């Protein structure tokens, strides 16, 4: 049984949070926005979940780690918990290994100007789309 409904994908960083969304049929991932990470970031995500009628949230997590990412992982889990508590939506953690590098490669392939590729806000939302597209293709 194939699920339907939009999926929101998050590339969580300590400075910025990239966000992407799927179509209703879970075929295409589209970069959406980049949010500057602050104490209210989870509220912006909750608002998006409600506005877009999302029924699954993916959050990239750096699984390959040699304890360098412990603080980041702790922050990601706290962020996910805030969203879960407010929305009761299903949240899945997915490996975000190399997504920023893949995002830049996609931007090069799509002939995005170097000035755009240097904008971290652009890379972050494309990285969120990479996380989401990989999930869609594997599920």
Secondary structure, DSSP 8 states (H G I E B T S, - for coil): ----SEEEEEEE-SSEEEEEEE-TTS--EEEEEEEE--TTHHHHHHHHHHHHTEEEEEEEE--S-SSTTHHHHHHHHHHHHHHHHHH--EEEEEE-TTHHHHHHHHHHHTT--HHHHT-HHHHHHHHHHHHHHHHHHH-
